Amino acid sequence: MKEVIGDLLKAYKLDGRLNEVKLINSWEKVLGKVIAKHTKEMFINKKKLFVTLDSAALRDELSFAKSKLVKMLNEEAGMEVIDEIVFK
């Protein structure tokens, strides 16, 4: 059954979108509740994760760890979903 659903998702080109949703939903698990609480909006466009934060200090702090965060989020999703993070 799992294979059939996977084949259907690929046929209708929904598997990429499903992986994006998985990655966004893993944000709190990977970064923790405190950072998730300051996260206001997230979306993925062309393999870039756009994250709006309500704290300039937190935005600056996370900017220093972008490559590590990309790696951690992709690992949690089980595949390379994003290749860059943009903090706003």
C-alpha positions in Angstrom: 0.0 0.0 0.0 2.8 2.4 0.9 4.4 1.8 -2.6 1.1 2.5 -4.4 0.7 5.8 -2.5 4.3 6.7 -3.2 3.8 6.0 -6.9 0.6 8.1 -7.0 2.4 11.0 -5.4 5.2 10.8 -7.9 2.7 10.4 -10.8 0.9 13.6 -9.8 4.1 15.3 -8.8 3.0 15.8 -5.3 6.0 14.1 -3.6 8.1 17.2 -3.6 5.4 19.3 -2.0 4.9 16.6 0.6 8.6 16.7 1.5 8.4 20.5 1.8 5.5 20.1 4.3 7.4 17.5 6.2 10.4 19.8 6.5 8.4 22.8 7.6 6.6 20.6 10.2 10.0 19.5 11.6 11.1 23.1 12.4 10.1 22.9 16.0 11.6 19.4 16.5 14.9 20.5 15.0 15.2 24.0 16.5 13.2 23.8 19.7 10.1 25.3 21.1 11.7 28.7 21.9 12.7 29.4 18.4 9.5 28.0 17.0 7.6 30.4 19.3 9.4 33.3 17.6 8.7 32.0 14.1 5.9 33.8 12.4 5.8 32.5 8.9 7.6 29.9 6.8 7.4 28.8 3.2 9.6 27.1 0.6 10.1 28.5 -2.9 12.6 27.1 -5.4 14.5 25.1 -2.7 14.8 28.1 -0.5 13.2 28.2 3.0 11.9 31.6 3.9 11.5 32.2 7.6 10.0 35.3 9.2 11.0 35.8 12.9 9.8 38.4 15.4 13.2 38.9 16.9 16.1 40.7 15.1 18.6 39.2 17.6 17.4 35.7 17.0 17.4 36.3 13.2 21.1 37.4 13.4 22.0 34.5 15.6 20.4 31.9 13.3 22.0 33.5 10.2 25.4 32.4 11.4 24.3 28.8 11.4 22.4 28.7 8.1 24.4 25.8 6.5 24.1 23.7 9.7 20.4 24.3 9.8 19.9 23.4 6.2 21.8 20.1 6.8 19.8 19.3 10.0 16.4 20.1 8.4 17.2 18.0 5.3 18.3 15.1 7.4 15.1 15.3 9.4 13.1 15.3 6.1 15.1 12.3 4.8 16.2 14.0 1.6 17.5 17.3 0.2 14.4 19.5 0.2 16.1 22.9 0.6 19.6 24.3 -0.2 19.3 27.7 1.5 17.5 29.6 4.3 16.5 33.2 4.1 15.6 34.9 7.4 13.3 37.9 7.4 
